Amino acid sequence: MPGPLNLSFRRFAVLTKTLSFDGYRHLIPDTRLEENIVTLATEATYPYFTEEHLMFRETVKKFCQTEIAPHTEEWDEAGIFPRDIFKKAADLGLFGIRIDPKWGGSGLDWWATAAYLEGLSHCNNGGVAMGLMVQSDITLPVLAELGTDDQKEEFLAPAVAGDRVAALGISEPGGGSDVAAIKTRARLQEDELVISGQKLWITNGTRADFIILAVRTGEEGHRGVSLVLFPTDVKGFSVGKKIHKVGNLSSDTAELFFDNCRVPLRYVLGEMDRGFYYTMHNFQGERLAAAISAVFQMERAMEYAIAYGKERTAFGKPVGQFQVWKHKFAEHLTSIEAAKWLAYRALDLVNRGQRAVREITMAKLFASDLSQRVTYDCMQIFGGFGYTTEYPISRFWRDVRLHTIGAGTSEIMKEIIAKEEKL
Ligand SMILES: Cc1cc2nc3c(=O)[nH]c(=O)nc-3n(C[C@H](O)[C@H](O)[C@H](O)COP(=O)(O)OP(=O)(O)OC[C@H]3O[C@@H](n4cnc5c(N)ncnc54)[C@H](O)[C@@H]3O)c2cc1C
């Protein structure tokens, strides 16, 4: 039985990572784990990726490994990542992948987005990834699709260049799943909309320069919703407290208030009162990106778990050599591969301009639910150390929890699949 002295020394070794005395070498340094990681990526077997896609993925990966991953703990503690990351990401072309070069984009396909999302998983930080994805895949594609040339000139081009931060404001305190129930009201007064109401859970919300905002312009229900470009320097707009979350800690999530805010009518996106349909359509890209992102977060978590299983010994052998772990990981790797192919199947349809609501929804549901089980086991193999913040593994576990909630909950995904299948 260790005496009190042993216990306190052990705690000291754990806290300081001082590994000077052999008998108390309990922490496997992060750096050694990193060195032992064998990448799971099997790009050669995916025929869709060109040399350019793979080079792009490597660029994003390097950016994440050098500019983001080393700061994850610090930014998680701060509850936000530095704004200049938006600019650095933009300089690599991350916000304009599928956007017309006329607005500063690269005009590439969805496979380039998949390469980007895979690279992004190497930041080991769901919060930063989410903040960047809100810009790259959740807001700007909406603007690119619906915006007029004037709107694109004013909002899209500077956001692609990383000079303006964007957010999407759909959810409200009264409900997020039921988009048709939104209450934030926009009254038409001559050539302006006067907006009053509240939004909740808005990613990038504390520092967005503009928000693509869902407002009620017409009757109750899904026919009376419009999307409007909302610059956040408008009088009457305020940001409430930053919301403290259990995961994705580096991203800011905000409540927003609108008190008789006036925006010109020319900032309406697409047709008035069509906002519900636009939102449902835009959810497709968001959910596809979320599904792909979950797949690669799982892969990263598995890489850490496999590396740890090789390092950590118990009962005279590396714990990863016990059959229970080999089988568990073999099952997870098989399921991750299935999740990836489901997502790629959906992506392929979207890339060819085909309707893929069923496939995207299935991919999002499957990857989101699977990510809970995979990261649970990845954390479990770390034993007590998994329950600390010393290793990135607990961050993966925390961060993926959002997948079954954000961009539409798993229950809503099942509702959509049931509808698609006419059950
Ligand atoms: C970290 C974070 C970031 C977010 N970022 C954004 C953002 O940038 N912009 C934005 O607009 N929103 C954002 N959201 C909001 C998110 O989209 C919503 O939380 C989500 O859509 C669920 O809505 P809700 O929280 O209001 O839950 P509710 O809609 O109130 O649902 C509560 C529960 O009831 C279930 N439920 C609801 N309807 C049904 C049904 N028909 N059948 C069965 N079960 C049902 C749900 O699945 C859920 O389990 C974010 C949320 C979080 C947590």
The ligand as a MOL file (V3000), in Angstrom:
LIG
                    3D

  0  0  0     0  0            999 V3000
M  V30 BEGIN CTAB
M  V30 COUNTS 53 58 0 0 0
M  V30 BEGIN ATOM
M  V30 1 C -22.5090 24.4700 -29.1120 0
M  V30 2 C -23.6830 24.7930 -29.9650 0
M  V30 3 C -23.5090 25.5780 -31.0870 0
M  V30 4 C -24.6080 25.9290 -31.8720 0
M  V30 5 N -24.4320 26.7870 -32.9360 0
M  V30 6 C -25.5290 27.2770 -33.5670 0
M  V30 7 C -25.3900 28.2990 -34.5460 0
M  V30 8 O -24.2880 28.7530 -34.8780 0
M  V30 9 N -26.5210 28.8030 -35.1130 0
M  V30 10 C -27.7750 28.3270 -34.7890 0
M  V30 11 O -28.7490 28.8170 -35.3480 0
M  V30 12 N -27.9250 27.3390 -33.8720 0
M  V30 13 C -26.8380 26.8120 -33.2510 0
M  V30 14 N -26.9850 25.8250 -32.2990 0
M  V30 15 C -28.3230 25.3650 -31.9630 0
M  V30 16 C -28.6100 23.9320 -32.3770 0
M  V30 17 O -28.8210 23.8630 -33.7570 0
M  V30 18 C -29.8220 23.4670 -31.5620 0
M  V30 19 O -29.3830 23.3140 -30.2240 0
M  V30 20 C -30.4150 22.1860 -32.0640 0
M  V30 21 O -31.0000 22.3880 -33.3180 0
M  V30 22 C -31.4800 21.6590 -31.1020 0
M  V30 23 O -32.3870 22.6620 -30.7520 0
M  V30 24 P -32.7190 22.9370 -29.2070 0
M  V30 25 O -31.4590 23.0180 -28.4690 0
M  V30 26 O -33.6310 24.0940 -29.1300 0
M  V30 27 O -33.4710 21.6270 -28.7470 0
M  V30 28 P -35.0370 21.3630 -28.9050 0
M  V30 29 O -35.4580 21.6240 -30.3040 0
M  V30 30 O -35.7590 22.0730 -27.8190 0
M  V30 31 O -35.1000 19.7990 -28.6350 0
M  V30 32 C -35.0320 19.2540 -27.3220 0
M  V30 33 C -35.0680 17.7330 -27.4430 0
M  V30 34 O -36.3250 17.3440 -28.0300 0
M  V30 35 C -36.0660 16.5380 -29.1520 0
M  V30 36 N -37.0790 16.7650 -30.1750 0
M  V30 37 C -37.4440 17.9460 -30.7310 0
M  V30 38 N -38.3620 17.7500 -31.6750 0
M  V30 39 C -38.5690 16.4120 -31.7370 0
M  V30 40 C -39.3890 15.5590 -32.5490 0
M  V30 41 N -40.1470 16.0610 -33.5120 0
M  V30 42 N -39.3350 14.2310 -32.3310 0
M  V30 43 C -38.5380 13.7090 -31.3630 0
M  V30 44 N -37.7300 14.4510 -30.5960 0
M  V30 45 C -37.7460 15.7840 -30.7770 0
M  V30 46 C -34.6930 16.9440 -29.6520 0
M  V30 47 O -34.1080 15.9300 -30.4450 0
M  V30 48 C -33.9790 17.1850 -28.3380 0
M  V30 49 O -33.4990 15.9680 -27.8450 0
M  V30 50 C -25.8970 25.4340 -31.5400 0
M  V30 51 C -26.0590 24.6170 -30.4210 0
M  V30 52 C -24.9790 24.3090 -29.6210 0
M  V30 53 C -25.2180 23.4750 -28.3950 0
M  V30 END ATOM
M  V30 BEGIN BOND
M  V30 1 1 1 2
M  V30 2 1 2 3
M  V30 3 2 2 52
M  V30 4 2 3 4
M  V30 5 1 4 5
M  V30 6 1 4 50
M  V30 7 2 5 6
M  V30 8 1 6 7
M  V30 9 1 6 13
M  V30 10 2 7 8
M  V30 11 1 7 9
M  V30 12 1 9 10
M  V30 13 2 10 11
M  V30 14 1 10 12
M  V30 15 2 12 13
M  V30 16 1 13 14
M  V30 17 1 14 15
M  V30 18 1 14 50
M  V30 19 1 15 16
M  V30 20 1 16 17
M  V30 21 1 16 18
M  V30 22 1 18 19
M  V30 23 1 18 20
M  V30 24 1 20 21
M  V30 25 1 20 22
M  V30 26 1 22 23
M  V30 27 1 23 24
M  V30 28 2 24 25
M  V30 29 1 24 26
M  V30 30 1 24 27
M  V30 31 1 27 28
M  V30 32 2 28 29
M  V30 33 1 28 30
M  V30 34 1 28 31
M  V30 35 1 31 32
M  V30 36 1 32 33
M  V30 37 1 33 34
M  V30 38 1 33 48
M  V30 39 1 34 35
M  V30 40 1 35 36
M  V30 41 1 35 46
M  V30 42 1 36 37
M  V30 43 1 36 45
M  V30 44 2 37 38
M  V30 45 1 38 39
M  V30 46 1 39 40
M  V30 47 2 39 45
M  V30 48 1 40 41
M  V30 49 2 40 42
M  V30 50 1 42 43
M  V30 51 2 43 44
M  V30 52 1 44 45
M  V30 53 1 46 47
M  V30 54 1 46 48
M  V30 55 1 48 49
M  V30 56 2 50 51
M  V30 57 1 51 52
M  V30 58 1 52 53
M  V30 END BOND
M  V30 END CTAB
M  END
